[in-house]
Amino acid sequence: MINYLDKRILNFIVIIALTIITFSWTFFIFKIPFELDVVFAVIFVRVLCSFLIFKDYSLSWSKSTQKTFLIKSIVYIIAFCVYMPFYYGKIRIAFMVSELAFYLFAINFSMYAYYYLLNRGKIQKTKNVVIYGAGKAGIKLEEEFEQSSYKVKYFVDDDKILQKRTIDAVYILSKEELIKKIGKDKLDLLVIAMPSVPKDRIKEIYEELSLYFNAIKILPSLQEILNEKSFSDQLKDISVEDLLARHPKDLDKKQIEKFIKNKVVLITGAGGSIGSEISRQCKKFGAKKLILVDHSEYNLYKITEELNSSNVVSVMQTVRNFGFIENTFKKYEPQIVIHAAAYKHVPLVEKNILEGISNNIIGTKNCIDLAIKYKAEKFVLISTDKAVRPTNVMGTTKRICELYAQNVNSFDTEIVSVRFGNVLGSSGSVIPKFKEQIKNGGPITVTHPEITRYFMLIPEACELVLQAASIGKGNELFILDMGEPVKIYDLAKKMCQLSGREDIKIEFCGLRQGEKLYEELLINDTDKKTEYDSIMVASATKYDIAKLNKDIEELLVCEDKLAKLKEIVPEFNHNTSN
C-alpha cells in the first residue's frame, strides 16, 4: 500500500513540476505575464485525468514501452480537451497548444530517460553478437542483450529497404556486407531471429555464415515461442533437425481439417513416434473422438496424459488379437482408421521373424478386415520406403501389407496406403543414437561410408499422411516426396560440428543384416503426381486376394519363412550381411 501511494504521489509531483516548467517557458516565449490561476487549473485537470484514465498514475516508468508513451499522450490530450473550452477566447489557442506540445515532449522524454538510465546494461560487454533479422523479434533481442555480456555488433536483414539503416545506432547490413566486415575474424555468436522463416532458409544461412561465428543460435518457431518468457532465454542451439527439415509448400490444412473434423478416428500404435503425432494432429484438426490403441502401457499413458481430453479413449490392446480389437471396432464404430502399429526396427525383426510377420502382416490384416466389416469410411495404412524392393524381413512384411490394402475387396471403405522414409527424432532414428554417442565422447558408428537415407520432420510427415488420405478414393498407394537423400556419414560429421566436438572419430561398422545402402520410394516410372507436388501415387500391383490370403496362412505355419516371403514378394532380395 505504501509503495502504491508513493508511486501515485511521485506521479502527481512530476505532473505539477513539469506543468509549472512548461507554462513558465511558454509564457516567456509568448511574452505574456504569468497567470497562476491558469497553471493551477491545468494542473488540477491533468492530475484528475491521470487518476481516472487508463490508471496513468500507476504506470511503471522502469518498464515503459511504446504503449506507455502512447497512453501518456492520450491522457494529456484528453485533459487539454477538458480545460481548453474554459479558456477559449481568453487565451490564444496557439499558446495552449504550444504548452501542450512542450509538456508531452517533457513527460515522455523524462520517462524514456528514466527507463534508459535504470535499464542500461551494467555488465561489461566482452562478446559480440550479430542478429540476423531486423524485425520485431530481432529488436526485442537487442533490448534483452543490454543486460548481458553480449554487445550487438550488427543486424543483418535480407530486406534491401532496411539495409544501411540503423537500429539504436547499430547498422543493418546485407549478408554480403557482413562477410566483408568480418573478414578473416570470427565473432562469438550469430542469432537467427526469424521465427517464421522456413527451415531451408535457416539451413542456407547456417551454411553461408557458420565459418564466421563460434556459435549459432535460433529462436523457436512462432508456434513454440512462449510470450511470457524473454526471447533470449528461449534461444536454442541450431540442431541437425533444423538443417535437415523441409517444409512442403503445398500443405493443405483446410483439406486436412475437412477430412478429420467431427469424425471418430481410431489410431493404432498411437503411442509410437508416428502414431502419437497423428493423434496430436487429429486433435488439432477437430476430431470428434479419438480412439488410441497401443499395446505399450507406458506409451499409451504418455500420449493420453499429453492430449488430456475428454474426447480421447485409450485402449491397451495388440492388433494381433482379432477378438479383442473387434470389440473396440464394434464399441466405437470409427469413421477413420489410421494404422500406424508396426515393428519397424530392421535388425530386431531380422532376429524375430515370426513376431514381425504376426504383428505387421496379421495386425494390418485384422485392422483392414474390421474396418471393412464395421463400415469405416476410410482406412489409412502407414508404410515405409523399406517396402520398395525389400532387402529385409521388415520391409517385406510392409510390402505384403501394401498388397493386401490394394487388392482386398473393401466394399464401401476407402483403403489407402502412404509410404515415406525416415522421420527425424523417431525412436529408431540414427539421430538420437548419434547424440548419445557424442555425449559419451564417441566414437560415432556408421555402417558404411556411402549409406544414404531420406529424412522428414515427424509433424510434417504426419500432416502429409493425413492430406494424402483425404484425397484418396480407395486402393491407392501414396508416396511422400522426401526431397534429396542424405549421406549418413555427412550427417554424423555435421552433428559433431554442431556439438563443437569435431575431435570425435567416426568409425564404420559394416552393413547390418537386411540393411540397404540406398532406400527407394518408387517402384517404377509409372508413378504419377497428384494435385499436390509433395504427394505421388504409385501404380497398383495386382495380386489375387484369395491367393494372398492363402499365402499369408501358409507363411504363418511354414518352416522356411524367408522362402515364402520371397514367393509372395518376388523382388525381396534378402541381404544377409552382418
C-alpha positions in Angstrom: 0.0 0.0 0.0 2.9 2.4 0.9 4.6 1.7 -2.5 1.4 2.2 -4.3 0.8 5.5 -2.5 4.4 6.6 -3.1 4.1 5.9 -6.8 0.9 8.0 -7.1 2.3 10.9 -5.2 5.5 10.8 -7.3 3.5 10.8 -10.4 1.5 13.8 -9.2 4.7 15.7 -8.2 6.1 15.1 -11.7 2.9 16.5 -13.3 2.9 19.6 -11.1 6.7 20.3 -11.6 6.6 19.8 -15.4 3.4 21.8 -15.9 5.0 24.8 -14.0 8.2 24.5 -16.1 6.4 24.2 -19.4 4.0 27.1 -18.7 6.8 29.3 -17.4 8.7 28.7 -20.7 5.6 29.2 -22.8 4.6 32.4 -21.0 8.2 33.6 -21.6 8.3 32.7 -25.3 4.9 34.3 -26.0 5.9 37.4 -23.8 2.7 37.0 -21.7 2.5 37.7 -18.0 2.5 34.6 -15.8 -1.1 33.6 -14.9 -1.1 31.4 -11.8 -4.8 30.6 -11.9 -4.4 29.1 -15.4 -1.5 26.9 -14.3 -3.3 25.7 -11.2 -6.4 24.9 -13.3 -4.4 22.9 -15.8 -2.5 21.0 -13.1 -5.8 20.1 -11.5 -7.3 18.7 -14.7 -4.1 16.8 -15.6 -3.9 15.2 -12.1 -7.6 14.3 -12.4 -7.2 12.7 -15.8 -4.1 10.9 -14.8 -6.0 9.4 -11.9 -9.2 8.5 -13.9 -7.9 7.4 -17.4 -6.0 4.1 -18.1 -4.7 4.2 -14.5 -2.0 6.5 -15.9 -0.8 7.5 -12.4 0.2 3.9 -11.7 2.2 3.2 -14.9 5.7 1.9 -14.2 8.3 4.1 -15.8 11.0 1.5 -15.4 9.0 -1.0 -17.5 7.7 1.5 -20.1 7.0 0.5 -23.6 5.8 2.2 -26.8 2.3 1.7 -25.5 3.2 3.6 -22.3 4.2 6.6 -24.2 1.0 6.5 -26.3 -1.1 6.2 -23.1 0.6 9.3 -21.6 0.0 11.3 -24.8 -3.7 10.3 -24.9 -4.3 11.1 -21.2 -2.9 14.7 -21.5 -4.6 15.4 -24.9 -7.9 14.4 -23.3 -7.1 16.8 -20.4 -6.4 19.5 -22.9 -9.9 18.9 -24.5 -11.4 19.4 -21.0 -9.7 22.6 -19.9 -9.3 24.3 -23.3 -13.0 25.3 -23.8 -12.9 27.3 -20.5 -10.1 29.5 -21.9 -11.4 29.8 -25.5 -11.3 33.4 -26.4 -9.4 34.4 -23.3 -6.0 32.8 -24.1 -4.6 32.2 -27.6 -5.1 28.6 -28.8 -1.6 28.7 -30.2 -0.3 29.4 -26.7 -2.2 26.5 -25.1 -1.2 24.1 -28.0 2.4 25.1 -27.7 2.4 24.4 -24.0 0.8 21.0 -24.5 3.4 20.0 -27.1 6.2 21.1 -24.9 4.6 19.2 -21.9 4.1 16.0 -24.0 7.7 16.2 -25.1 8.9 16.8 -21.5 6.9 14.0 -19.9 7.8 11.4 -22.5 11.5 12.4 -22.6 11.6 12.2 -18.8 10.1 8.8 -18.8 12.4 7.5 -21.5 15.5 8.9 -19.8 14.4 7.3 -16.5 13.8 4.0 -18.3 17.2 4.1 -20.1 19.2 5.0 -17.1 17.6 2.4 -14.9 17.8 -0.4 -17.5 21.1 0.3 -19.3 23.4 -2.7 -19.0 25.9 -2.5 -16.2 27.5 -5.8 -17.3 30.8 -5.5 -19.0 30.5 -6.3 -22.7 33.1 -9.0 -23.5 31.4 -10.7 -26.5 30.0 -9.7 -29.9 26.7 -10.9 -31.3 25.1 -10.4 -34.7 21.3 -10.6 -35.0 20.0 -12.0 -38.3 16.6 -10.4 -38.7 15.8 -6.8 -38.0 12.1 -7.4 -37.3 10.2 -7.4 -34.0 12.0 -10.5 -32.7 15.4 -9.0 -33.5 14.7 -5.7 -31.9 13.4 -7.4 -28.8 16.5 -9.5 -28.6 18.7 -6.4 -29.0 16.9 -4.8 -26.0 17.4 -8.0 -23.9 21.1 -8.3 -24.8 21.6 -4.9 -23.0 21.5 -6.9 -19.8 24.1 -9.5 -20.9 27.8 -9.7 -21.7 27.0 -9.5 -25.4 27.3 -6.4 -27.4 25.1 -6.3 -30.6 27.7 -5.6 -33.3 25.4 -5.7 -36.4 21.9 -6.5 -37.6 21.6 -8.5 -40.8 18.5 -8.4 -43.0 17.6 -9.5 -46.5 15.2 -6.6 -47.0 17.1 -4.0 -49.1 15.0 -1.2 -47.8 16.3 -1.8 -44.3 19.9 -2.2 -45.3 22.3 0.6 -44.4 19.8 2.0 -41.9 20.3 1.6 -38.1 18.5 0.4 -35.0 19.7 2.2 -31.8 22.9 3.2 -33.8 23.6 -0.4 -34.8 23.9 -0.8 -38.6 21.7 -3.2 -40.6 23.8 -5.0 -43.2 23.2 -7.4 -46.0 24.7 -10.8 -45.7 27.5 -10.0 -48.2 28.4 -6.8 -46.3 28.6 -8.7 -43.1 31.1 -11.2 -44.5 33.2 -8.3 -45.8 33.1 -6.6 -42.4 34.1 -9.7 -40.5 36.9 -10.6 -43.0 39.2 -13.3 -41.5 38.0 -12.8 -38.0 35.4 -14.9 -36.1 32.7 -13.4 -34.0 31.2 -15.0 -30.9 27.6 -15.5 -31.7 25.1 -15.3 -34.6 21.4 -15.3 -33.6 18.8 -16.1 -36.3 15.8 -14.1 -35.1 13.3 -15.1 -37.7 10.8 -17.5 -36.0 8.5 -17.7 -39.1 11.3 -18.4 -41.6 11.3 -21.8 -43.3 13.8 -24.4 -42.2 15.5 -24.5 -45.6 16.3 -20.7 -45.2 17.9 -21.4 -41.8 20.0 -24.1 -43.4 21.1 -21.7 -46.1 22.1 -19.1 -43.6 24.0 -21.6 -41.5 25.9 -23.0 -44.5 26.9 -19.5 -45.6 27.8 -18.0 -42.2 28.9 -20.8 -39.9 32.6 -20.3 -40.7 32.4 -16.7 -39.3 30.9 -17.5 -35.9 31.9 -19.6 -32.8 28.2 -20.4 -32.2 24.9 -20.0 -33.9 21.5 -20.0 -32.1 18.0 -19.6 -33.3 14.6 -18.7 -31.9 11.9 -21.4 -31.8 9.1 -21.3 -34.4 6.2 -18.9 -33.8 4.1 -21.9 -32.5 6.7 -22.7 -29.9 7.6 -19.3 -28.7 6.4 -18.6 -25.1 5.3 -15.0 -24.9 5.7 -14.9 -21.1 9.4 -15.7 -21.3 12.2 -13.4 -22.7 13.3 -14.2 -26.2 17.0 -14.5 -25.1 16.0 -17.3 -22.7 14.3 -19.2 -25.5 17.3 -19.2 -27.9 18.4 -22.7 -28.7 21.4 -24.2 -30.4 20.9 -24.9 -34.1 20.3 -28.6 -34.4 20.6 -31.1 -37.2 16.8 -31.3 -37.3 16.8 -27.6 -38.2 19.2 -28.2 -41.1 17.5 -31.4 -42.4 13.9 -30.4 -42.0 11.9 -29.5 -45.1 8.5 -27.8 -45.2 6.2 -28.9 -48.0 4.9 -25.8 -49.8 1.6 -27.4 -50.8 0.5 -28.5 -47.3 -3.3 -28.0 -47.4 -4.5 -27.7 -43.8 -8.0 -26.8 -44.8 -8.3 -30.1 -46.7 -6.9 -32.0 -43.7 -9.4 -30.2 -41.4 -12.3 -31.1 -43.7 -11.2 -34.7 -43.6 -10.8 -35.0 -39.8 -13.2 -32.6 -38.2 -16.1 -34.1 -36.3 -15.0 -37.7 -37.2 -14.4 -40.6 -34.8 -10.8 -41.6 -35.5 -9.1 -44.8 -34.4 -5.3 -44.8 -34.4 -3.3 -48.0 -33.8 0.2 -47.7 -32.5 -1.0 -44.4 -31.0 1.9 -44.2 -28.5 4.7 -44.5 -31.1 6.6 -41.7 -32.8 4.2 -41.6 -35.8 1.0 -42.6 -34.0 1.4 -40.0 -31.2 2.0 -37.2 -33.7 -1.0 -38.3 -35.8 -3.0 -38.3 -32.5 -1.9 -34.7 -31.9 -2.8 -33.6 -35.4 -6.2 -35.2 -35.3 -7.0 -33.4 -32.0 -5.7 -30.1 -33.5 -7.9 -30.6 -36.6 -11.1 -31.2 -34.6 -11.7 -34.9 -34.4 -15.0 -35.7 -32.6 -13.5 -38.6 -30.7 -10.0 -40.2 -30.7 -9.6 -44.0 -30.0 -6.0 -44.5 -29.2 -4.9 -48.2 -29.4 -1.4 -49.3 -28.3 -0.1 -52.5 -26.6 2.6 -50.5 -24.7 1.2 -49.3 -21.4 3.8 -46.5 -21.0 3.5 -45.1 -24.5 -0.3 -45.1 -24.3 -0.2 -43.4 -20.9 2.2 -40.7 -22.2 0.1 -39.7 -25.2 -3.1 -39.9 -23.2 -1.7 -37.5 -20.5 -0.4 -35.2 -23.1 -3.7 -34.9 -25.0 -5.6 -34.6 -21.8 -9.1 -34.5 -23.4 -12.5 -36.0 -22.6 -12.7 -36.9 -26.3 -9.8 -39.3 -26.0 -10.4 -43.0 -25.3 -7.3 -45.1 -24.5 -7.4 -48.8 -25.4 -4.5 -51.0 -24.3 -4.6 -53.8 -26.9 -2.5 -55.6 -29.5 -3.7 -55.5 -33.1 -2.8 -59.2 -33.4 -5.7 -60.4 -31.3 -8.7 -60.3 -33.6 -11.3 -60.8 -31.0 -10.1 -58.0 -28.7 -9.6 -55.5 -31.4 -13.0 -56.4 -32.9 -14.6 -55.4 -29.6 -13.0 -52.0 -29.9 -14.3 -51.5 -33.5 -17.8 -52.7 -32.5 -18.0 -50.4 -29.5 -16.7 -47.2 -31.1 -17.5 -47.7 -34.8 -14.7 -45.5 -36.1 -15.2 -43.5 -39.3 -11.5 -43.2 -40.0 -8.8 -45.8 -39.1 -5.2 -44.9 -39.2 -2.9 -47.9 -38.8 0.5 -46.9 -37.5 1.2 -50.0 -35.4 4.1 -52.0 -36.7 7.6 -53.3 -35.8 9.9 -51.2 -37.8 13.4 -51.8 -36.4 15.2 -53.8 -39.2 17.8 -55.8 -37.2 15.3 -56.7 -34.5 12.7 -58.0 -36.9 15.5 -60.0 -38.7 16.1 -61.8 -35.4 12.3 -62.1 -34.6 10.8 -63.1 -37.9 7.6 -64.7 -36.7 6.9 -61.7 -34.4 7.5 -59.3 -37.3 5.1 -61.3 -39.6 2.5 -61.7 -36.9 2.5 -58.0 -35.8 3.0 -56.4 -39.2 1.0 -58.6 -41.5 -1.6 -60.2 -39.3 -2.1 -57.0 -37.3 -2.7 -55.0 -40.5 -5.0 -57.7 -42.0 -7.1 -57.7 -38.8 -7.5 -53.9 -38.8 -8.3 -53.8 -42.5 -10.9 -56.6 -42.3 -12.5 -55.0 -39.2 -12.6 -51.5 -40.8 -14.5 -53.1 -43.8 -16.8 -55.2 -41.5 -17.8 -52.2 -39.4 -18.1 -49.9 -42.4 -15.3 -47.4 -41.6 -15.3 -44.6 -44.2 -11.5 -44.7 -44.7 -8.6 -46.9 -43.7 -5.0 -45.4 -43.8 -2.0 -47.8 -43.8 1.3 -46.2 -42.8 4.0 -47.8 -44.9 7.8 -47.3 -45.4 10.3 -46.8 -48.1 11.8 -50.2 -47.0 8.9 -51.9 -48.7 10.4 -51.0 -52.1 12.5 -53.8 -53.5 13.0 -55.0 -49.9 16.3 -56.5 -48.6 15.0 -57.3 -45.1 12.1 -59.0 -43.4 10.5 -55.9 -42.0 10.3 -54.2 -45.4 8.9 -57.3 -47.0 6.2 -57.6 -44.3 5.2 -54.0 -45.0 5.1 -54.7 -48.8 2.7 -57.5 -48.2 0.6 -55.1 -46.1 0.5 -52.8 -49.1 -0.5 -55.6 -51.4 -3.3 -56.6 -49.1 -4.5 -53.0 -48.8 -4.5 -52.6 -52.6 -6.3 -55.8 -53.5 -8.8 -56.6 -50.7 -12.5 -56.2 -51.6 -13.1 -53.1 -49.5 -16.8 -52.6 -50.4 -17.6 -49.0 -49.2 -14.4 -48.5 -47.2 -11.7 -46.5 -49.0 -8.4 -48.1 -48.2 -5.2 -46.1 -48.9 -1.5 -46.7 -48.1 1.0 -43.9 -47.5 4.7 -44.6 -47.9 7.6 -42.4 -46.7 11.2 -42.6 -45.4 12.8 -41.9 -42.1 11.4 -39.3 -39.7 13.7 -37.1 -37.7 13.8 -37.9 -34.0 11.8 -41.1 -34.1 12.7 -43.8 -31.6 14.5 -45.8 -34.3 16.3 -42.9 -36.0 20.1 -42.7 -36.1 20.0 -39.1 -34.8 19.2 -40.0 -31.1 21.9 -42.7 -31.3 24.5 -40.3 -32.7 23.6 -37.7 -30.0 24.2 -40.3 -27.3 27.5 -41.4 -28.8 28.6 -37.7 -29.0 27.5 -37.2 -25.4 29.6 -40.2 -24.3 32.7 -38.9 -26.2 32.4 -41.1 -29.3 33.2 -42.8 -31.4 30.2 -42.4 -33.8 29.4 -45.7 -35.6 28.2 -45.5 -39.2 27.5 -48.7 -41.1 29.0 -47.7 -44.4 30.6 -44.5 -45.9 28.1 -44.4 -48.8 24.9 -45.2 -47.0 22.1 -42.7 -47.5 18.6 -42.2 -46.1 15.6 -39.9 -46.7 14.5 -37.7 -43.8 11.5 -35.6 -42.9 10.2 -34.0 -39.6 7.6 -36.1 -37.9 4.9 -33.3 -37.8 5.3 -32.6 -41.5 5.2 -36.3 -42.5 2.1 -36.8 -40.4 0.3 -33.8 -41.9 1.1 -35.1 -45.4 -0.1 -38.6 -44.4 -3.5 -37.0 -43.5 -3.5 -34.9 -46.6 -2.8 -37.9 -48.8 -5.5 -39.9 -47.0 -8.0 -37.0 -47.5 -7.7 -37.2 -51.3 -7.6 -41.0 -51.6 -10.6 -42.8 -53.2 -9.5 -46.3 -52.4 -6.8 -48.8 -53.2 -4.1 -46.1 -53.8 -0.6 -46.3 -52.6 0.6 -42.7 -52.0 4.3 -41.8 -51.8 5.5 -38.6 -50.0 8.2 -36.5 -51.6 11.1 -36.8 -49.1 13.4 -34.5 -51.0 17.1 -35.5 -51.6 18.6 -38.4 -49.7 21.2 -37.6 -47.0 24.5 -39.3 -46.7 24.7 -40.7 -43.1 28.5 -40.1 -42.9 27.9 -36.4 -43.7 25.1 -36.3 -41.1 27.5 -37.6 -38.5 30.1 -35.0 -39.3 27.5 -32.2 -39.2 26.3 -33.4 -35.8 29.9 -33.3 -34.4 30.4 -29.8 -35.8 27.1 -28.6 -34.3 28.1 -30.1 -30.9 31.5 -28.5 -31.1 33.1 -31.9 -31.0 34.8 -32.2 -34.3 37.5 -34.3 -32.5 35.1 -37.3 -32.2 36.0 -40.2 -34.5 33.6 -41.7 -37.0 34.0 -45.5 -37.4 32.5 -47.8 -40.0 31.0 -51.0 -38.6 29.6 -52.6 -41.8 26.0 -53.0 -43.0 23.7 -54.9 -40.7 21.6 -57.8 -41.8 18.8 -56.8 -44.1 20.2 -53.2 -44.5 20.3 -51.3 -47.8 22.9 -48.8 -48.9 20.2 -46.7 -50.6 16.5 -46.6 -49.8 14.0 -46.0 -52.6 10.5 -44.6 -52.6 9.3 -45.5 -56.1 9.0 -49.0 -57.7 8.7 -47.9 -61.3 8.5 -44.9 -63.6 4.7 -45.1 -64.0 4.1 -43.5 -60.6 2.1 -40.3 -61.1 1.7 -36.9 -59.5 -1.4 -35.9 -57.6 -2.9 -32.4 -57.3 -0.1 -31.8 -54.7 3.5 -31.9 -55.7 4.6 -33.4 -52.4 2.3 -36.5 -52.9 2.6 -39.0 -55.7 0.5 -42.1 -56.3 2.0 -45.4 -57.3 0.7 -47.7 -59.9 -1.4 -50.5 -58.5 0.1 -54.0 -58.1 -2.5 -56.7 -58.8 -2.5 -59.8 -56.6 -5.3 -62.3 -56.4 -6.8 -61.7 -52.9 -7.8 -65.3 -52.4 -4.2 -66.4 -53.2 -2.8 -63.7 -50.9 -4.9 -64.8 -48.0 -3.8 -68.4 -48.6 -0.2 -67.4 -48.9 -0.4 -65.5 -45.6 -1.9 -68.5 -43.8 0.9 -70.7 -45.1 3.5 -68.1 -44.1 2.5 -68.4 -40.5 3.0 -72.2 -40.3 5.7 -72.9 -42.9 9.3 -73.8 -41.8 11.1 -71.7 -44.4 9.5 -68.3 -43.9 12.2 -66.4 -45.9 11.4 -68.6 -48.9 7.7 -68.0 -48.5 8.2 -64.2 -48.2 10.2 -64.4 -51.4 7.4 -66.2 -53.1 4.9 -63.6 -52.1 7.2 -60.6 -52.9 9.5 -61.8 -55.7 11.6 -58.6 -55.6 12.6 -59.5 -52.0 16.4 -59.9 -52.1 17.5 -60.8 -48.6 20.7 -59.0 -47.5 22.4 -61.4 -45.0 25.4 -59.1 -44.3 26.5 -59.0 -40.7 
